């Protein structure tokens, strides 16, 4: 039944069919990652204009663009239904595909990096789950996911070209041995290493064992170096936290995530996405708490991160990083 459904849906999805309205459902984000399912289809051919079917289109904003909130909800609903591992597993693909293909049909000016990355990770993981199950994944599903991944990659390239964002230099080229890659592509350093006033209790002074890097919600968080995940769970005030052990008795910690995309015991590469930025735990806003440990002792991460251009803005408190000369106003 699933194979027959996917055969029909694959044709419909490539033709740009829109989705039913997703439910407003906010599940606990599952942990996703896989290396499988990259580039399973041939070159992408842009679909012809879709037939006008207003009653079936996903909810849109007033300007006609597919609502970013609806796209994010569709991804979360898909993850929840697949995580349930019940009858809803097979039916979860249809609204997920329909919403994502409708989103990808839009101009890059109406797109955002975060949902594209999250959708790619979720689709890769679930395809890998199907491939490892008894009987394997239906070829129609592999083809549909392959098309989705390649269209996401194509749109991300177009989005980078439009926004002027280039691939992260920390991942693209080699750096001096021992230097850490920045865990965010760009953002704002809002709190540094050392003694500071507690952000929630200003009359209390505490030692801050890392740096706080602020950025928009759900921005991808990257591993600062290759290593093994030794912790990936809730950690009290740090919220959803990932800790990675690197060679040379080094460890990095990533706190306050909205979603964890790795599991304990996994090996990760430098620059690999390990989670999404959030404000879980004891936090006053969306940011990443990034800490670095040498032989078990916390040290200032800024002294070990690779040098990149920093900047300042008259309207923004803190130190900007990752923007190069294109500093935000």
Long-range contacts (C-beta under 8 A, 24 or more apart in sequence): 1-90, 2-90, 2-138, 2-141, 3-138, 3-140, 5-90, 5-94, 6-93, 6-138, 6-140, 6-141, 6-144, 7-140, 9-93, 9-94, 9-97, 9-140, 9-144, 10-140, 10-143, 10-144, 12-98, 13-97, 13-98, 13-101, 13-144, 13-147, 14-47, 14-101, 14-147, 15-47, 15-48, 15-50, 16-47, 16-48, 16-49, 16-50, 16-101, 16-102, 16-105, 17-50, 17-53, 17-56, 17-98, 17-101, 17-102, 18-50, 18-53, 18-56, 18-57, 18-58, 18-98, 18-99, 18-102, 19-56, 19-57, 19-58, 19-74, 19-94, 19-95, 19-98, 19-99, 19-102, 20-56, 20-58, 20-95, 20-98, 21-58, 21-59, 21-70, 22-58, 22-70, 22-73, 22-74, 22-77, 22-95, 22-99, 23-73, 23-77, 24-73, 25-73, 25-76, 25-77, 25-80, 26-73, 26-76, 27-76, 27-77, 27-79, 27-80, 27-83, 29-76, 29-79, 29-258, 29-259, 29-260, 29-276, 30-79, 30-80, 30-83, 31-232, 31-260, 31-261, 31-262, 31-263, 32-79, 32-121, 32-122, 32-124, 32-125, 32-261, 33-121, 33-124, 33-125, 33-261, 33-262, 33-263, 33-266, 34-124, 34-125, 34-127, 34-128, 36-124, 36-127, 36-128, 36-131, 37-123, 37-124, 37-127, 37-128, 37-131, 37-142, 37-145, 37-146, 37-149, 38-124, 38-149, 39-146, 39-149, 39-150, 40-142, 40-143, 40-145, 40-146, 40-149, 41-143, 41-146, 41-147, 41-149, 41-150, 43-150, 44-147, 44-150, 44-151, 44-154, 47-101, 47-105, 50-105, 57-102, 58-98, 58-99, 58-102, 65-106, 65-110, 66-99, 66-102, 66-103, 66-106, 66-110, 68-112, 68-115, 70-99, 71-99, 71-100, 71-103, 71-115, 71-119, 72-114, 72-115, 72-118, 72-218, 74-99, 74-100, 75-115, 75-118, 75-119, 75-122, 78-122, 78-126, 79-122, 82-122, 82-126, 82-129, 93-126, 93-141, 93-144, 96-122, 96-123, 97-144, 97-148, 100-148, 100-152, 101-148, 101-151, 104-148, 104-151, 104-152, 104-155, 108-155, 108-158, 108-159, 108-161, 108-162, 109-162, 111-155, 111-159, 113-156, 113-159, 113-219, 113-220, 114-216, 114-217, 114-218, 114-219, 114-220, 114-276, 115-218, 116-152, 116-155, 116-156, 116-159, 117-156, 117-220, 117-273, 117-276, 118-218, 118-259, 118-276, 119-148, 119-152, 120-149, 120-152, 120-153, 121-261, 121-273, 123-148, 123-149, 124-149, 164-326, 168-222, 168-271, 169-308, 170-222, 170-270, 170-271, 170-306, 170-308, 171-222, 171-270, 171-271, 175-306, 176-306, 178-248, 178-304, 179-304, 179-305, 179-306, 180-224, 180-225, 180-252, 180-292, 180-301, 180-304, 180-305, 180-306, 181-222, 181-223, 181-224, 181-225, 181-270, 181-271, 181-305, 181-306, 182-222, 182-224, 182-305, 182-306, 182-308, 182-321, 182-322, 183-213, 183-221, 183-222, 183-223, 183-224, 183-252, 183-254, 183-288, 183-290, 184-213, 184-215, 184-219, 184-221, 184-222, 184-277, 184-288, 184-321, 184-322, 185-219, 185-220, 185-222, 185-322, 186-215, 186-320, 186-321, 186-322, 186-323, 187-213, 187-214, 187-215, 187-219, 187-288, 187-320, 187-321, 187-322, 188-213, 188-214, 188-215, 188-316, 188-318, 188-319, 188-320, 188-321, 189-213, 189-214, 189-302, 189-310, 189-318, 189-319, 189-320, 189-321, 190-214, 190-287, 190-317, 190-318, 192-300, 192-302, 193-298, 193-299, 193-300, 193-301, 193-302, 194-300, 199-284, 200-282, 200-284, 209-291, 209-298, 210-253, 210-255, 210-289, 210-290, 210-291, 210-292, 210-298, 210-301, 211-289, 211-290, 211-291, 211-300, 211-301, 211-302, 212-287, 212-288, 212-289, 212-290, 213-287, 213-288, 213-290, 213-321, 214-285, 214-286, 214-287, 214-288, 214-318, 215-277, 215-286, 215-287, 215-288, 216-277, 216-286, 217-258, 217-276, 217-277, 217-278, 217-279, 217-286, 218-258, 218-259, 218-276, 218-277, 218-278, 219-276, 219-277, 220-273, 220-275, 220-276, 220-277, 221-254, 221-257, 221-273, 221-274, 221-275, 221-276, 221-277, 221-288, 222-271, 222-272, 222-273, 222-274, 223-252, 223-268, 223-269, 223-270, 223-271, 223-272, 223-274, 224-252, 224-270, 224-290, 224-292, 224-305, 225-250, 225-252, 225-270, 226-267, 226-268, 226-269, 226-270, 227-251, 227-252, 227-267, 227-268, 228-265, 228-266, 228-267, 228-268, 229-262, 229-263, 229-264, 229-265, 229-266, 229-267, 229-268, 229-274, 230-264, 231-264, 232-260, 232-262, 232-263, 232-264, 232-266, 233-260, 233-264, 234-280, 234-281, 235-281, 236-281, 236-282, 237-281, 237-282, 238-281, 238-282, 238-289, 239-278, 239-279, 239-280, 239-281, 239-282, 239-283, 240-275, 240-278, 240-280, 240-281, 241-281, 242-274, 242-275, 244-268, 244-274, 249-294, 249-295, 249-296, 250-292, 250-293, 250-294, 251-292, 251-293, 251-296, 252-290, 252-291, 252-292, 252-293, 252-301, 253-289, 253-290, 253-291, 253-292, 253-293, 254-288, 254-289, 254-290, 255-281, 255-288, 255-289, 255-290, 255-291, 256-280, 256-281, 256-283, 256-286, 256-287, 256-288, 256-289, 257-288
